[in-house]
Amino acid sequence: MSGLSRRDFFRTGGRLAAGLGASTGALTIIAPPTSAKERGTADSEALEQLAEKAAGQAALLYDATLCIGCRACELACNEKNQLGRTDDEIFAGRPAEDARALAPDVWTYVTFHQIEGDPSTASWGKVQCMHCIEPACVSSCPVVALEKTEEGPVIYNQYKCLGCRYCELACPFLVPRFEWETWNPYIRKCDMCYDRQQEGKPPACVEACPTGALLWGTREELLADAKARIEASPRTYVHHVYGEHEAGGTAFLHLAGRPFDELGYRRNLPLESYREYTKQSMLSVPYVLSTLALALGSVAWMVNRTKIGSEHGKSAEAGPAEGEKGGAA
Amino acid sequence: MTDSERLPLRWTLGLKILVALSVIGAVTIVYRFIVGLGPVTNLTDGYTWGFLTAVNKLTQIALAAGGFVMAGVIHIFGGHRLHGVARSAILAAFLGYLLFISALIVDLGRPWNLYWAIVSWNHYSPMFEVAWCVMMYSVVLLLEFTPVILERYRMTRTLKAFHDYVPYLIIAMLTFFTFVMTGSLLWTGAVFALTLLWEVLMRRGIMPRDHQMPLLLIMAGIMFSTLHQSTLGSLFLISDKLSPIWYSPLLPFIFFTSAVMVGPSMVVLERLLTTGIRRREPEIDVISSIARAMPYVIGFYLLVRVADLVFRGVVFEIVGITGQSAWFWLEMHLLVISLALYANLDSLPRKITLLLASLASVLAVVVHRVGVTMIGMSVPEYPRYVPHWLEYVMGIGLLAMGLLAYRLIVHFFPVYPESWSSHSSDQGASPTAALEPAASAVTSAPEV
């Protein structure tokens, strides 16, 4: 009895292994080509394609060297989006260097940074939705509540949102904010004043900026402008346009006179669209489905041919239950 | 059979504890829907998924893998002698999925919007695929459990209709699912043609037919599960916040393999723990034949994990002394313990060894999922996430509700035919006779 069961077991085990092998084959294609740790190995062709796609889209340029930290942009944003903060609250602010400055009622924030005891390193920075060309949040949102518009802004269709917060997990810039303190929560973030842009007006923050530190235009123009500024005064600027290639490129470009990591910007971000990380896995779905449909059916046929065939023969003679009972005992 | 003949449902201490935990959990959940997620969790915008996601969603789904693994082994890979465990494995999986959905509703900010997942499609989102797999596989599991309900009420004719029409429903589901996922008519057609081919071959008598369960139903279960289990891993591929100890392009495959690994262990555990309910000694020979495959399965999984670390070059991350590496080693130790116990079954006391071995591999999966969701995540801008005590209350409350539901269902339905038949074995023609081989009710109906 035990010898028989052991043989049975090995037969079953062998089939299981064969099946596992088959599904392994199907599953290996799920793996995306590069790991997140091999960052910086950007595919320049893919980057160019992304830049081309976004060339005519609306974009913003922030020049930290022109920013005077007056918070006019924050006041304008608060008023336009009816975020409900008082002017005093805005000016009192949070600890200005706090990288978590964004909140459901704070969609844009001017940060202040300096290396301790060295006022010459003082600089402003800006935290706001980067409006990526291929945003991680849009790629991850299961119901297209977050949407990359043709015109460039990444908008939020709040009526669809499930509140799964996958966008927060995905966003490389830590931008989306969830309303934790209510039974009826939404995700909140900057939408680049999409409605104003539809009317041909610039975003509220840009309109309010008194020094021209914030500009609105097409991405192509602003990128060229940013590069021209670096070229014109190479000693004023860090030679890097933050957002040109970060996470595949963003519609919000930043210029600064101090290294960006000093200003609280996330550094060493991969130079490819975050959508690439899950794309392979999603593309492999039909391969897995059809491979499994084929493999499982064939295996079931081969394995059960003798067994069920014989049971069938038996059941014709000895009644239906007998054959199965014999097999099961 | 009347209720009086069945084994009575005794109001035991265990049952009382389950009821208490469920009630406390339910009250907390009501409170959560009044005040929002903030006051009852320690989640932040940086650490946005926590205990409920790690344990009640990800782990829960992995533990529910027993359903599709056993169904596949029994009905496709020819393991007919394990047939006795199929029903409880399927019920456990079904309740696992119901629990997952419950936890999802608690954890989602706006669960009443769930229907948008059906209407508004994003082919790029793994979360979208997860949503569809959950819906589809829950239906499949319900269908796989339907024969038990039909037998309970002796609805032989409905049972026959079930076998006649369910395959077509499955073909429709798989085809539509493929279309939703790909938007490609070519792929949709391919999946439609393949599944229809098997059904036609079976109806023509060219291909053998499984009279206990429609083959396509079992296949669909495996297909949806494979995608679901692996896609839960894909969810994390887009995040740059996960430690390299866990972040791997192989995450989907690792999630799938670990689920296949833990599925049979869950069945072993369930068999051992339900002896009280079933009033009989555990069927050591059946359990052992499952257990004998386990060293290979766990060994394969260990190999995948280690090879993954070596080839990604993160071996140094796990030899450092950090909380993360300690958590990683905890998982590895549990796996090795489980492997060692399963492999040495013959020279150790059976029952306790099986119990410890299955428990160790279940815990290893818990540790892995918690590692991916909580321990491995780091967002330096935010204070580290430690679950709020009410998160434990809600999570454990949900688990208690699941166990309670399981206890009630096995009482009212013939999930464990043996505990039903023990009192009426003298009545030869009682429906319990039909319960023992699940097939007989169907096969006794005239062949098509």
Interface residues (C-beta under 8 A of the other chain):
Chain A: S2 S5 R6 D8 F9 R11 T12 G13 R15 L16 A17 G19 L20 S23 T24 L27 T28 I30 A31 P32 P33 T34 S35 A36 K37 A99 R100 L102 A136 V138 S139 S140 C141 P142 V143 V144 A145 Y159 K160 C161 L162 G163 C164 R165 Y166 E168 L169 A170 P172 L174 P176 R177 F178 E179 W180 E181 T182 W183 N184 P185 Y186 L269 P270 Y274 R275 Y277 T278 K279 S281 M282 V285 P286 V288 L289 S290 L292 A293 L294 L296 G297 V299 A300 W301 V303 N304 R305 K307 I308 G309 H312 S315 P320 A321 E324 K325 G327 A328
Chain B: F33 I34 V35 G36 L37 G38 P39 T41 L43 T44 D45 G46 T48 W49 G72 V73 H75 I76 F77 G78 G79 H80 R81 H83 G84 L108 G109 R110 P111 N113 L114 W116 A117 V119 S120 W121 N122 H123 Y124 S125 P126 M127 F128 E129 V130 A131 L174 F177 T178 M181 T182 S184 W187 A190 V191 L194 T195 L197 W198 L201 M207 P208 R209 D210 H211 L215 I218 M219 I222 M223 T226 L227 S230 T231 S234 L235 F236 L237 I238 S239 D240 K241 L242 P244 Y247 S248 P249 L250 P252 F253 F256 V260 D285 S289 R292 A293 Y296 F300 R312 V314 V379 E381 Y382 A434 E436 P437 A439 S440 T443 S444
